[in-house]
């Protein structure tokens, strides 16, 4: 894992757009993907569920979440700024 939250958000979103977007929007629209190092780990029904799973594994700052059919959500990095 890269450990850099900002790079996770940016690189995961670019990879999502290039590799996963079409299929994800076809089969998982309205769900939220947990992404780590350019891979979709799992789909969740809500952003909260995906965020909680990301905090448990792989840990805060090491993931991003992507709402399928929407702009990117990068809660891992922003949460650190809120604390």
N, C-alpha and C positions, 0 to 999 in steps of 0.2 A: 504494500500500500504506500501511496506517495506521502501521506501525512500532511500535505498542504491543502487546506480546505478550499482556498480560492482556485487552485489548479484543478481540484476534483470537480468543482462546479463547472468551470470553463471547458475542460476537456471532456467531461461526461456529456455536457450538452452538445458539443460539436459531434461527438460520436453518436449520440442519440439521433441527431438530425440526419447524419449520413448513413447510419446502419440500422437503426431500430424504428424510426418514426412511422414509416408506412405500415409495417406489420403491427406495431403497437397500437396505432390508431384504428386499425381494422379490427383487432381482437380485444383490446384493453381500454378503449376510450372511456374516460371518466375515472379510471383507476390511477394509482400513483406508483411509479417504479422507483425502487431503491437501487441506485447505481454506485458501483465501486470500481475504480480503475477501468472505466470504459465498458463495464459489463452490467447488464441488468441482473440483479441478484434475485429479485422477487417483485411481484405486483401486490399492491395493497388496496383496500377499498377507500382509505382516506390518507391524507397527508400526515395526520397525526400518527396513524398506525405505522406508516413507512418511516417517519422520523424516529419513533420509539424503537423500532427494529434496528435502525441504523446506529442509534446510540448504544444499543446492546452489543451489536456486532456490525460493523467493524469498529465503532467508537466515534465519538464526536470529532468532527473535522476530517474524517476519512471517507466521507460519502457525500452524495447529493441525492435529492429526490426530484423526480420529474413527473408532474401531472400530465397525463396523456391527453393531448389535445390543447395544451396551454403552454405559456412561457415557462422557463425553468424556475424551480424553487430550490434555493441553496441554503437551507436552514442550518446546516452544520457550521458554517463560518459565521453567519450572522448571530447565532445564539451566543457564541463566545463574546461577541461585542456587547451583548445585552447584559451579561453577568457582571 
